Amino acid sequence: MAVGKTAWNERIKLLAGLFQSAATTSFAVGLLAPMAAKVYSSGGIDAVPLGFAAAWLGAVVLFHGVAQIILARLRD
């Protein structure tokens, strides 16, 4: 079944929004939460490992990049 241009664009924006939400969640879970745990803990966490933070930051960049690629498929 053929999908109209407006419906196509809305589906593309919805999919891009999903990936952008994944990027935001990855940032919160992988970077902000460990830093907050370090600040508010009474000696539990020493430091956020650099490799751990780099992996989560990589996921953020990847998800955001995929969202940008998806948005490039919008129709005029």
ROTORDO-935768 format. One record per atom (N, C-alpha, C, CB): residue number from 0; residue in one letter; atom name; y, z, x. Coordinates in nm, 3 decimals, padded with zeros to 5 digits, always signed. Glycine has a CB too. Layout:
<rs>
+------+------+------+---------+---------+---------+
! resi ! resn ! name !       y !       z !       x !
+------+------+------+---------+---------+---------+
!  NUM !    A !   CA !       Y !       Z !       X !
...
+------+------+------+---------+---------+---------+
</rs>
This chain:
<rs>
+------+------+------+---------+---------+---------+
! resi ! resn ! name !       y !       z !       x !
+------+------+------+---------+---------+---------+
!    0 !    M !    N ! -00.118 ! +00.000 ! +00.084 !
!    0 !    M !   CA ! +00.000 ! +00.000 ! +00.000 !
!    0 !    M !    C ! +00.125 ! +00.000 ! +00.089 !
!    0 !    M !   CB ! +00.000 ! +00.122 ! -00.096 !
!    1 !    A !    N ! +00.214 ! -00.089 ! +00.061 !
!    1 !    A !   CA ! +00.337 ! -00.100 ! +00.139 !
!    1 !    A !    C ! +00.428 ! +00.019 ! +00.110 !
!    1 !    A !   CB ! +00.410 ! -00.233 ! +00.109 !
!    2 !    V !    N ! +00.488 ! +00.070 ! +00.216 !
!    2 !    V !   CA ! +00.579 ! +00.183 ! +00.203 !
!    2 !    V !    C ! +00.720 ! +00.131 ! +00.224 !
!    2 !    V !   CB ! +00.545 ! +00.297 ! +00.306 !
!    3 !    G !    N ! +00.813 ! +00.173 ! +00.138 !
!    3 !    G !   CA ! +00.951 ! +00.130 ! +00.151 !
!    3 !    G !    C ! +01.015 ! +00.185 ! +00.278 !
!    3 !    G !   CB ! +01.031 ! +00.173 ! +00.030 !
!    4 !    K !    N ! +01.128 ! +00.125 ! +00.316 !
!    4 !    K !   CA ! +01.198 ! +00.165 ! +00.439 !
!    4 !    K !    C ! +01.242 ! +00.311 ! +00.433 !
!    4 !    K !   CB ! +01.319 ! +00.074 ! +00.463 !
!    5 !    T !    N ! +01.295 ! +00.353 ! +00.320 !
!    5 !    T !   CA ! +01.342 ! +00.491 ! +00.307 !
!    5 !    T !    C ! +01.226 ! +00.590 ! +00.318 !
!    5 !    T !   CB ! +01.414 ! +00.511 ! +00.175 !
!    6 !    A !    N ! +01.116 ! +00.559 ! +00.251 !
!    6 !    A !   CA ! +00.998 ! +00.647 ! +00.258 !
!    6 !    A !    C ! +00.944 ! +00.652 ! +00.401 !
!    6 !    A !   CB ! +00.888 ! +00.600 ! +00.160 !
!    7 !    W !    N ! +00.940 ! +00.537 ! +00.467 !
!    7 !    W !   CA ! +00.894 ! +00.530 ! +00.606 !
!    7 !    W !    C ! +00.980 ! +00.619 ! +00.696 !
!    7 !    W !   CB ! +00.897 ! +00.383 ! +00.657 !
!    8 !    N !    N ! +01.111 ! +00.605 ! +00.682 !
!    8 !    N !   CA ! +01.202 ! +00.684 ! +00.765 !
!    8 !    N !    C ! +01.187 ! +00.833 ! +00.739 !
!    8 !    N !   CB ! +01.345 ! +00.642 ! +00.739 !
!    9 !    E !    N ! +01.167 ! +00.871 ! +00.614 !
!    9 !    E !   CA ! +01.149 ! +01.013 ! +00.582 !
!    9 !    E !    C ! +01.019 ! +01.067 ! +00.642 !
!    9 !    E !   CB ! +01.150 ! +01.034 ! +00.430 !
!   10 !    R !    N ! +00.914 ! +00.987 ! +00.640 !
!   10 !    R !   CA ! +00.788 ! +01.029 ! +00.701 !
!   10 !    R !    C ! +00.802 ! +01.044 ! +00.851 !
!   10 !    R !   CB ! +00.676 ! +00.929 ! +00.669 !
!   11 !    I !    N ! +00.873 ! +00.952 ! +00.913 !
!   11 !    I !   CA ! +00.897 ! +00.958 ! +01.057 !
!   11 !    I !    C ! +00.977 ! +01.083 ! +01.091 !
!   11 !    I !   CB ! +00.970 ! +00.831 ! +01.107 !
!   12 !    K !    N ! +01.081 ! +01.111 ! +01.013 !
!   12 !    K !   CA ! +01.163 ! +01.230 ! +01.039 !
!   12 !    K !    C ! +01.082 ! +01.358 ! +01.019 !
!   12 !    K !   CB ! +01.285 ! +01.231 ! +00.948 !
!   13 !    L !    N ! +00.993 ! +01.358 ! +00.921 !
!   13 !    L !   CA ! +00.908 ! +01.475 ! +00.898 !
!   13 !    L !    C ! +00.814 ! +01.498 ! +01.017 !
!   13 !    L !   CB ! +00.826 ! +01.457 ! +00.768 !
!   14 !    L !    N ! +00.755 ! +01.392 ! +01.069 !
!   14 !    L !   CA ! +00.666 ! +01.402 ! +01.184 !
!   14 !    L !    C ! +00.743 ! +01.447 ! +01.309 !
!   14 !    L !   CB ! +00.596 ! +01.268 ! +01.210 !
!   15 !    A !    N ! +00.861 ! +01.392 ! +01.330 !
!   15 !    A !   CA ! +00.944 ! +01.433 ! +01.444 !
!   15 !    A !    C ! +00.984 ! +01.580 ! +01.430 !
!   15 !    A !   CB ! +01.070 ! +01.344 ! +01.455 !
!   16 !    G !    N ! +01.013 ! +01.623 ! +01.309 !
!   16 !    G !   CA ! +01.046 ! +01.764 ! +01.285 !
!   16 !    G !    C ! +00.931 ! +01.856 ! +01.317 !
!   16 !    G !   CB ! +01.089 ! +01.783 ! +01.141 !
!   17 !    L !    N ! +00.809 ! +01.811 ! +01.290 !
!   17 !    L !   CA ! +00.690 ! +01.890 ! +01.323 !
!   17 !    L !    C ! +00.683 ! +01.911 ! +01.474 !
!   17 !    L !   CB ! +00.562 ! +01.820 ! +01.273 !
!   18 !    F !    N ! +00.703 ! +01.806 ! +01.551 !
!   18 !    F !   CA ! +00.698 ! +01.820 ! +01.696 !
!   18 !    F !    C ! +00.814 ! +01.903 ! +01.750 !
!   18 !    F !   CB ! +00.698 ! +01.684 ! +01.762 !
!   19 !    Q !    N ! +00.931 ! +01.890 ! +01.688 !
!   19 !    Q !   CA ! +01.044 ! +01.971 ! +01.732 !
!   19 !    Q !    C ! +01.020 ! +02.118 ! +01.701 !
!   19 !    Q !   CB ! +01.174 ! +01.923 ! +01.664 !
!   20 !    S !    N ! +00.956 ! +02.147 ! +01.588 !
!   20 !    S !   CA ! +00.920 ! +02.286 ! +01.555 !
!   20 !    S !    C ! +00.819 ! +02.340 ! +01.655 !
!   20 !    S !   CB ! +00.862 ! +02.295 ! +01.413 !
!   21 !    A !    N ! +00.725 ! +02.257 ! +01.697 !
!   21 !    A !   CA ! +00.629 ! +02.299 ! +01.799 !
!   21 !    A !    C ! +00.699 ! +02.329 ! +01.930 !
!   21 !    A !   CB ! +00.521 ! +02.190 ! +01.819 !
!   22 !    A !    N ! +00.801 ! +02.251 ! +01.964 !
!   22 !    A !   CA ! +00.878 ! +02.276 ! +02.087 !
!   22 !    A !    C ! +00.951 ! +02.410 ! +02.077 !
!   22 !    A !   CB ! +00.979 ! +02.162 ! +02.114 !
!   23 !    T !    N ! +01.014 ! +02.436 ! +01.964 !
!   23 !    T !   CA ! +01.087 ! +02.560 ! +01.945 !
!   23 !    T !    C ! +00.993 ! +02.681 ! +01.949 !
!   23 !    T !   CB ! +01.163 ! +02.557 ! +01.813 !
!   24 !    T !    N ! +00.879 ! +02.668 ! +01.885 !
!   24 !    T !   CA ! +00.782 ! +02.777 ! +01.885 !
!   24 !    T !    C ! +00.727 ! +02.802 ! +02.025 !
!   24 !    T !   CB ! +00.667 ! +02.745 ! +01.788 !
!   25 !    S !    N ! +00.701 ! +02.696 ! +02.099 !
!   25 !    S !   CA ! +00.652 ! +02.711 ! +02.236 !
!   25 !    S !    C ! +00.755 ! +02.783 ! +02.323 !
!   25 !    S !   CB ! +00.620 ! +02.573 ! +02.298 !
!   26 !    F !    N ! +00.881 ! +02.752 ! +02.303 !
!   26 !    F !   CA ! +00.987 ! +02.819 ! +02.377 !
!   26 !    F !    C ! +00.990 ! +02.968 ! +02.344 !
!   26 !    F !   CB ! +01.123 ! +02.755 ! +02.347 !
!   27 !    A !    N ! +00.981 ! +02.999 ! +02.215 !
!   27 !    A !   CA ! +00.987 ! +03.140 ! +02.173 !
!   27 !    A !    C ! +00.866 ! +03.219 ! +02.220 !
!   27 !    A !   CB ! +00.997 ! +03.149 ! +02.022 !
!   28 !    V !    N ! +00.747 ! +03.162 ! +02.205 !
!   28 !    V !   CA ! +00.625 ! +03.234 ! +02.240 !
!   28 !    V !    C ! +00.603 ! +03.240 ! +02.391 !
!   28 !    V !   CB ! +00.505 ! +03.168 ! +02.174 !
!   29 !    G !    N ! +00.630 ! +03.130 ! +02.460 !
!   29 !    G !   CA ! +00.598 ! +03.123 ! +02.601 !
!   29 !    G !    C ! +00.706 ! +03.173 ! +02.694 !
!   29 !    G !   CB ! +00.565 ! +02.987 ! +02.636 !
!   30 !    L !    N ! +00.830 ! +03.170 ! +02.651 !
!   30 !    L !   CA ! +00.939 ! +03.209 ! +02.741 !
!   30 !    L !    C ! +01.016 ! +03.331 ! +02.691 !
!   30 !    L !   CB ! +01.033 ! +03.093 ! +02.760 !
!   31 !    L !    N ! +01.063 ! +03.327 ! +02.569 !
!   31 !    L !   CA ! +01.145 ! +03.437 ! +02.519 !
!   31 !    L !    C ! +01.065 ! +03.566 ! +02.500 !
!   31 !    L !   CB ! +01.210 ! +03.397 ! +02.389 !
!   32 !    A !    N ! +00.947 ! +03.556 ! +02.440 !
!   32 !    A !   CA ! +00.868 ! +03.677 ! +02.413 !
!   32 !    A !    C ! +00.828 ! +03.751 ! +02.542 !
!   32 !    A !   CB ! +00.741 ! +03.641 ! +02.335 !
!   33 !    P !    N ! +00.779 ! +03.683 ! +02.645 !
!   33 !    P !   CA ! +00.747 ! +03.756 ! +02.768 !
!   33 !    P !    C ! +00.870 ! +03.819 ! +02.834 !
!   33 !    P !   CB ! +00.680 ! +03.663 ! +02.867 !
!   34 !    M !    N ! +00.984 ! +03.751 ! +02.828 !
!   34 !    M !   CA ! +01.105 ! +03.809 ! +02.885 !
!   34 !    M !    C ! +01.150 ! +03.932 ! +02.806 !
!   34 !    M !   CB ! +01.219 ! +03.705 ! +02.889 !
!   35 !    A !    N ! +01.139 ! +03.925 ! +02.674 !
!   35 !    A !   CA ! +01.175 ! +04.040 ! +02.592 !
!   35 !    A !    C ! +01.078 ! +04.155 ! +02.617 !
!   35 !    A !   CB ! +01.175 ! +04.003 ! +02.442 !
!   36 !    A !    N ! +00.951 ! +04.124 ! +02.635 !
!   36 !    A !   CA ! +00.853 ! +04.229 ! +02.664 !
!   36 !    A !    C ! +00.885 ! +04.296 ! +02.796 !
!   36 !    A !   CB ! +00.710 ! +04.171 ! +02.667 !
!   37 !    K !    N ! +00.930 ! +04.219 ! +02.894 !
!   37 !    K !   CA ! +00.967 ! +04.277 ! +03.023 !
!   37 !    K !    C ! +01.088 ! +04.369 ! +03.009 !
!   37 !    K !   CB ! +00.997 ! +04.166 ! +03.126 !
!   38 !    V !    N ! +01.186 ! +04.326 ! +02.933 !
!   38 !    V !   CA ! +01.308 ! +04.405 ! +02.916 !
!   38 !    V !    C ! +01.280 ! +04.534 ! +02.840 !
!   38 !    V !   CB ! +01.414 ! +04.323 ! +02.843 !
!   39 !    Y !    N ! +01.199 ! +04.526 ! +02.736 !
!   39 !    Y !   CA ! +01.180 ! +04.641 ! +02.648 !
!   39 !    Y !    C ! +01.057 ! +04.725 ! +02.679 !
!   39 !    Y !   CB ! +01.173 ! +04.594 ! +02.508 !
!   40 !    S !    N ! +00.975 ! +04.685 ! +02.777 !
!   40 !    S !   CA ! +00.857 ! +04.764 ! +02.807 !
!   40 !    S !    C ! +00.893 ! +04.876 ! +02.903 !
!   40 !    S !   CB ! +00.745 ! +04.676 ! +02.867 !
!   41 !    S !    N ! +00.814 ! +04.979 ! +02.899 !
!   41 !    S !   CA ! +00.840 ! +05.094 ! +02.987 !
!   41 !    S !    C ! +00.747 ! +05.090 ! +03.108 !
!   41 !    S !   CB ! +00.822 ! +05.228 ! +02.911 !
!   42 !    G !    N ! +00.737 ! +04.975 ! +03.171 !
!   42 !    G !   CA ! +00.657 ! +04.965 ! +03.293 !
!   42 !    G !    C ! +00.530 ! +04.885 ! +03.277 !
!   42 !    G !   CB ! +00.624 ! +05.099 ! +03.341 !
!   43 !    G !    N ! +00.510 ! +04.819 ! +03.163 !
!   43 !    G !   CA ! +00.387 ! +04.744 ! +03.140 !
!   43 !    G !    C ! +00.384 ! +04.612 ! +03.214 !
!   43 !    G !   CB ! +00.368 ! +04.719 ! +02.994 !
!   44 !    I !    N ! +00.488 ! +04.531 ! +03.199 !
!   44 !    I !   CA ! +00.492 ! +04.398 ! +03.257 !
!   44 !    I !    C ! +00.589 ! +04.398 ! +03.374 !
!   44 !    I !   CB ! +00.533 ! +04.292 ! +03.151 !
!   45 !    D !    N ! +00.541 ! +04.351 ! +03.489 !
!   45 !    D !   CA ! +00.628 ! +04.344 ! +03.607 !
!   45 !    D !    C ! +00.721 ! +04.224 ! +03.600 !
!   45 !    D !   CB ! +00.544 ! +04.336 ! +03.734 !
!   46 !    A !    N ! +00.663 ! +04.106 ! +03.589 !
!   46 !    A !   CA ! +00.742 ! +03.984 ! +03.584 !
!   46 !    A !    C ! +00.664 ! +03.877 ! +03.510 !
!   46 !    A !   CB ! +00.780 ! +03.937 ! +03.726 !
!   47 !    V !    N ! +00.734 ! +03.782 ! +03.459 !
!   47 !    V !   CA ! +00.669 ! +03.668 ! +03.397 !
!   47 !    V !    C ! +00.625 ! +03.574 ! +03.508 !
!   47 !    V !   CB ! +00.763 ! +03.596 ! +03.294 !
!   48 !    P !    N ! +00.495 ! +03.545 ! +03.519 !
!   48 !    P !   CA ! +00.449 ! +03.456 ! +03.627 !
!   48 !    P !    C ! +00.516 ! +03.319 ! +03.617 !
!   48 !    P !   CB ! +00.296 ! +03.441 ! +03.622 !
!   49 !    L !    N ! +00.556 ! +03.266 ! +03.730 !
!   49 !    L !   CA ! +00.628 ! +03.140 ! +03.733 !
!   49 !    L !    C ! +00.543 ! +03.025 ! +03.678 !
!   49 !    L !   CB ! +00.671 ! +03.108 ! +03.876 !
!   50 !    G !    N ! +00.415 ! +03.023 ! +03.711 !
!   50 !    G !   CA ! +00.328 ! +02.917 ! +03.660 !
!   50 !    G !    C ! +00.314 ! +02.922 ! +03.509 !
!   50 !    G !   CB ! +00.191 ! +02.927 ! +03.724 !
!   51 !    F !    N ! +00.306 ! +03.042 ! +03.455 !
!   51 !    F !   CA ! +00.298 ! +03.061 ! +03.310 !
!   51 !    F !    C ! +00.423 ! +03.007 ! +03.243 !
!   51 !    F !   CB ! +00.277 ! +03.211 ! +03.275 !
!   52 !    A !    N ! +00.539 ! +03.046 ! +03.295 !
!   52 !    A !   CA ! +00.666 ! +03.001 ! +03.237 !
!   52 !    A !    C ! +00.681 ! +02.849 ! +03.252 !
!   52 !    A !   CB ! +00.783 ! +03.073 ! +03.304 !
!   53 !    A !    N ! +00.640 ! +02.794 ! +03.365 !
!   53 !    A !   CA ! +00.651 ! +02.650 ! +03.388 !
!   53 !    A !    C ! +00.562 ! +02.572 ! +03.292 !
!   53 !    A !   CB ! +00.614 ! +02.616 ! +03.533 !
!   54 !    A !    N ! +00.442 ! +02.623 ! +03.265 !
!   54 !    A !   CA ! +00.351 ! +02.556 ! +03.172 !
!   54 !    A !    C ! +00.411 ! +02.553 ! +03.031 !
!   54 !    A !   CB ! +00.213 ! +02.626 ! +03.170 !
!   55 !    W !    N ! +00.466 ! +02.664 ! +02.988 !
!   55 !    W !   CA ! +00.526 ! +02.669 ! +02.854 !
!   55 !    W !    C ! +00.650 ! +02.581 ! +02.848 !
!   55 !    W !   CB ! +00.562 ! +02.813 ! +02.816 !
!   56 !    L !    N ! +00.730 ! +02.581 ! +02.954 !
!   56 !    L !   CA ! +00.848 ! +02.495 ! +02.956 !
!   56 !    L !    C ! +00.806 ! +02.348 ! +02.954 !
!   56 !    L !   CB ! +00.935 ! +02.525 ! +03.081 !
!   57 !    G !    N ! +00.699 ! +02.316 ! +03.023 !
!   57 !    G !   CA ! +00.646 ! +02.180 ! +03.018 !
!   57 !    G !    C ! +00.604 ! +02.140 ! +02.878 !
!   57 !    G !   CB ! +00.528 ! +02.166 ! +03.112 !
!   58 !    A !    N ! +00.543 ! +02.234 ! +02.805 !
!   58 !    A !   CA ! +00.504 ! +02.207 ! +02.666 !
!   58 !    A !    C ! +00.626 ! +02.182 ! +02.579 !
!   58 !    A !   CB ! +00.421 ! +02.324 ! +02.609 !
!   59 !    V !    N ! +00.731 ! +02.260 ! +02.602 !
!   59 !    V !   CA ! +00.856 ! +02.242 ! +02.527 !
!   59 !    V !    C ! +00.912 ! +02.101 ! +02.550 !
!   59 !    V !   CB ! +00.961 ! +02.348 ! +02.567 !
!   60 !    V !    N ! +00.919 ! +02.061 ! +02.675 !
!   60 !    V !   CA ! +00.973 ! +01.929 ! +02.710 !
!   60 !    V !    C ! +00.884 ! +01.819 ! +02.653 !
!   60 !    V !   CB ! +00.985 ! +01.914 ! +02.864 !
!   61 !    L !    N ! +00.753 ! +01.836 ! +02.660 !
!   61 !    L !   CA ! +00.660 ! +01.737 ! +02.607 !
!   61 !    L !    C ! +00.677 ! +01.720 ! +02.456 !
!   61 !    L !   CB ! +00.516 ! +01.776 ! +02.639 !
!   62 !    F !    N ! +00.677 ! +01.830 ! +02.383 !
!   62 !    F !   CA ! +00.691 ! +01.822 ! +02.237 !
!   62 !    F !    C ! +00.825 ! +01.760 ! +02.198 !
!   62 !    F !   CB ! +00.678 ! +01.962 ! +02.175 !
!   63 !    H !    N ! +00.931 ! +01.798 ! +02.267 !
!   63 !    H !   CA ! +01.063 ! +01.742 ! +02.236 !
!   63 !    H !    C ! +01.066 ! +01.592 ! +02.268 !
!   63 !    H !   CB ! +01.173 ! +01.816 ! +02.315 !
!   64 !    G !    N ! +01.005 ! +01.554 ! +02.379 !
!   64 !    G !   CA ! +00.999 ! +01.412 ! +02.415 !
!   64 !    G !    C ! +00.922 ! +01.330 ! +02.314 !
!   64 !    G !   CB ! +00.937 ! +01.396 ! +02.551 !
!   65 !    V !    N ! +00.812 ! +01.384 ! +02.264 !
!   65 !    V !   CA ! +00.734 ! +01.313 ! +02.162 !
!   65 !    V !    C ! +00.818 ! +01.297 ! +02.036 !
!   65 !    V !   CB ! +00.602 ! +01.390 ! +02.130 !
!   66 !    A !    N ! +00.892 ! +01.401 ! +01.999 !
!   66 !    A !   CA ! +00.979 ! +01.391 ! +01.881 !
!   66 !    A !    C ! +01.082 ! +01.279 ! +01.899 !
!   66 !    A !   CB ! +01.051 ! +01.525 ! +01.855 !
!   67 !    Q !    N ! +01.138 ! +01.266 ! +02.018 !
!   67 !    Q !   CA ! +01.235 ! +01.160 ! +02.044 !
!   67 !    Q !    C ! +01.170 ! +01.022 ! +02.036 !
!   67 !    Q !   CB ! +01.298 ! +01.180 ! +02.182 !
!   68 !    I !    N ! +01.049 ! +01.010 ! +02.087 !
!   68 !    I !   CA ! +00.978 ! +00.882 ! +02.080 !
!   68 !    I !    C ! +00.947 ! +00.845 ! +01.936 !
!   68 !    I !   CB ! +00.847 ! +00.888 ! +02.162 !
!   69 !    I !    N ! +00.907 ! +00.943 ! +01.857 !
!   69 !    I !   CA ! +00.878 ! +00.917 ! +01.716 !
!   69 !    I !    C ! +01.004 ! +00.872 ! +01.642 !
!   69 !    I !   CB ! +00.820 ! +01.043 ! +01.650 !
!   70 !    L !    N ! +01.118 ! +00.939 ! +01.671 !
!   70 !    L !   CA ! +01.242 ! +00.902 ! +01.603 !
!   70 !    L !    C ! +01.286 ! +00.759 ! +01.638 !
!   70 !    L !   CB ! +01.352 ! +01.001 ! +01.640 !
!   71 !    A !    N ! +01.241 ! +00.708 ! +01.750 !
!   71 !    A !   CA ! +01.277 ! +00.570 ! +01.788 !
!   71 !    A !    C ! +01.210 ! +00.469 ! +01.694 !
!   71 !    A !   CB ! +01.236 ! +00.542 ! +01.933 !
!   72 !    R !    N ! +01.115 ! +00.512 ! +01.614 !
!   72 !    R !   CA ! +01.045 ! +00.422 ! +01.522 !
!   72 !    R !    C ! +01.114 ! +00.411 ! +01.386 !
!   72 !    R !   CB ! +00.902 ! +00.470 ! +01.502 !
!   73 !    L !    N ! +01.229 ! +00.475 ! +01.371 !
!   73 !    L !   CA ! +01.304 ! +00.463 ! +01.245 !
!   73 !    L !    C ! +01.344 ! +00.318 ! +01.223 !
!   73 !    L !   CB ! +01.430 ! +00.554 ! +01.246 !
!   74 !    R !    N ! +01.344 ! +00.277 ! +01.098 !
!   74 !    R !   CA ! +01.380 ! +00.140 ! +01.063 !
!   74 !    R !    C ! +01.524 ! +00.133 ! +01.013 !
!   74 !    R !   CB ! +01.284 ! +00.083 ! +00.957 !
!   75 !    D !    N ! +01.591 ! +00.027 ! +01.050 !
!   75 !    D !   CA ! +01.730 ! +00.006 ! +01.004 !
!   75 !    D !    C ! +01.732 ! -00.054 ! +00.866 !
!   75 !    D !   CB ! +01.807 ! -00.083 ! +01.101 !
+------+------+------+---------+---------+---------+
</rs>
